[in-house]
Every structure is written in C-alpha cells, then in structure tokens.
C-alpha cells in the first residue's frame, strides 16, 4: 500500500493501524511534511512500513510516483494507493484488488459515488465537479471510470512498467493524467 502523506502526522497512525494483516507492506511517502509525519511512519505498526521522503513538497502525484518506484524496486505485484488521512476504508481493499488478481483490469479506480450515501456526502458543487470530471475523463480516454478523482486505486506491476512515470503530472491533476496515459498505452 502506497500512502502519500503531507503533514498527516495526526491521522497517519490510524491509517496504518487499519491496514489488514494480508497487506505485505506499506510505503509511506512523506512529501516534505513539517509536522512529524515521518516520525509517525517509523513507529512499529501491524505491517512493515518503508519510508520515502521528499525534502520539499512536490505534490501528491509526485509522492505516488515515488511510492510506485519503491514498489517496483521491491518486486511488488500490485500497488494500492490509500490516502494518509484515514478516509479510505480498508474493508474496500479486497474489492479494489480483486479485478487485478482475476486479470480483468490493469488499473482500478475507486468509486465514491457507488458507496451507499456517497452522493449525499458531497457538497452540491463538488458533486457536480466529480460527475463532470468523470464524464470528461470518460470522453477523453474511452475508459469506463465514473469517479476519475478518487485517490483509492490499485495497479499491477506490469501496468506500472508500461506507464511513462517520469512524465505524470505531479500535483492534483495526477489522477486524470494517469488515466489518460493508461489509455494511451492500452491499459
């Protein structure tokens, strides 16, 4: 599990504690935090934790790419991205990973709108933004993705090897850029 973290010392521990025992490793990428995030990551947790650090904040996309590179260096077959803010429920991990295990997908994006009550959890303007970006991303990429901005994702090593990781957008446009590049290489 790749966990990009920027000033998440307060919630990172809860995120790491919630990981199921079948997760082999968590890779926390401290993206230039100044609040002790790295120190929290280095405490003992239920799963082994590796820490990667950026000296300065580079953006969530850059942190995820750093985590992906660490996964590839460690020979990981499937990398899942979970936010450090404890908003992504570990019970959803099996459903996110299963299509990859079954060979049905190369990259899986969570769908916050599919969650019971998900529609009501968003402020109206943000809901329209999520829906609009989903429609635009589907039109631009041809990929069947409803919630293109969801950061809860899973990807295979083979897919990572095919993606141009060096050219992915480093900040909050990262999810859409990754989807566009995934479509370009036939994932």
Secondary structure by P-SEA (a helix, b strand, c coil): cbbbbccccccaaaaaaaccccccbbbbbccccccaaaaaaacccccbbbbbbbcccccaaaaaaaaaaaaaaacccbbbbbbcccccccccccccccccccccccbbbbbccccccccccccaaaaaaaaaaaaaaaaaccccccccccccccccaaaaaaccccccccccaaaaaaaaaaaaacc
